[in-house]
Amino acid sequence: MEEMLAHLSQPAMASATAEGLEDYITAAGREVLRQMLQDQLDARAAAEVRVRTVTGSDAVVRPRAELGHRRLLATTLGRVEAARIAYRAPGAANLHPGDAALALPRQVYSYPLQRAVALEVAETPLRRAGAHLERTTGGRLGTRQLMEIACRVAAHIPAFYQQDLPAPAPAVGSEGDRLLVLSCDATGVNMIPSDLREAVRAARAADGPQPPSAQLSSREHTGRRRMATVFAVYDAEAVPRTGADVLPATAAERAARTHGPRARGRHLEGSLQRSTAAMVTAMFDHAEQRDPDHRRRWIVLVDGANHQLECIAREAATRGVHVDTIVDIVHVIEYLWRAAEDLHPGHAARAAWVADAARTVLDGTAPASWPHCASTCAPAPMTRSNYPPSPAPPPTCRPKSPTCATTSPSPWAGPSRPG
């Protein structure tokens, strides 16, 4: 700290920019924090009490003790060294009680650093995560080190999902006053060749490598993706709401809106190996454990994927339970927007039409602005025969690509989209 103050008092720093001052103080301040951590570890090492013998889990007594055994520890503040006493015996590995006192990891990376890596690699690719960690912590981790840390952290995911949760409270009344909510979602994850399924790997080997394409957002389906499915089952109290509560249009509606129900007793599971159908079956299995007599009202939340809806309908029919399926409003708005592109191509009323339609889906009533929109946006009554044709795809679209059609199959379908 005295060195920092002396450096900041120099004439060169008096004329430095705010950017230069911030960069210096950040780097020097991180070194001060690192040195404080190192001093604390040195103080703990100096205060460690030597014992006569140490017996490990292998039942070997270690009577010899050696001072000054040091190990490297990479932290979010930089690299430090931890010194401790090593207890030894011929033919046996050394034991360090000081490591247990500090709860040091087996690897060189500290737990806070591993936690930071896990948070970064869950959101961004490895190289980008490494660059961000270097900017925030000042330390550099290679791609292989990031991958190893991520694999070790991911090994605890099954234990997280299998942990014991408190048993849900029994249903109240003849039909149950609390809702039983089921929600599932799936997303495609690109797999490396060694983790592809055997049939897909054989097919890709016969076809050869995929040719490069400049259309990154509309590449052909290669079968390299495996669906990662996550589901949740929880209890919730019913909260009646209107369209203004979900999609407030004014500041007054936003201030007076009623918030949605809160989840209680949530159970989560996720898998990259099991199929979506298998995960939907597991979701219904857990729901039946909570409500074996089907006395409560079952609500299923989905994003509108046809395969998920088919699996849900099949499971509900097999078990003889009635479920109310609710599609995510964000996806509903996306579907409405696609319809608006056909109803009002290139027109300014598109956004207003989508907003009114979304409120109608929530409230079940047609807004007063619809007749005005129909009269100003469409010269004739809205029938299927007089809708304007869908806009043609951009000239850069390749006509021979199977994911890029030149015409729309129906005036209701809108322009073709990848996927």
Salt bridges, closest charged atoms under 4 A:
GLU31 OE2 - ARG34 NH2 2.97
ASP42 OD1 - ARG70 NH2 3.81
ASP58 OD2 - ARG62 NH2 2.92
GLU66 OE1 - HIS69 NE2 2.84
GLU66 OE2 - ARG88 NH1 2.74
GLU81 OE1 - ARG70 NE 2.81
ASP99 OD2 - ARG71 NH1 3.89
ASP99 OD1 - ARG84 NE 2.72
GLU120 OE2 - HIS132 ND1 2.96
GLU148 OE2 - ARG144 NE 3.50
GLU198 OE1 - ARG201 NH1 2.59
ASP207 OD2 - ARG204 NH1 3.48
ASP235 OD2 - ARG178 NH1 3.11
ASP235 OD2 - ARG290 NH1 3.30
ASP235 OD1 - ARG296 NH2 2.84
GLU253 OE2 - ARG359 NH2 3.64
GLU269 OE2 - HIS267 NE2 2.96
GLU269 OE1 - ARG274 NH2 3.20
ASP285 OD1 - ARG319 NH2 2.66
GLU288 OE2 - HIS294 NE2 2.95
GLU288 OE1 - ARG319 NH1 2.92
ASP303 OD2 - HIS331 NE2 3.99
GLU315 OE1 - ARG319 NE 2.98
ASP324 OD2 - ARG297 NE 2.70
ASP324 OD1 - HIS322 NE2 2.88
ASP328 OD2 - HIS331 ND1 3.11
GLU334 OE2 - ARG338 NH2 3.01
GLU341 OE1 - ARG417 NH2 2.37
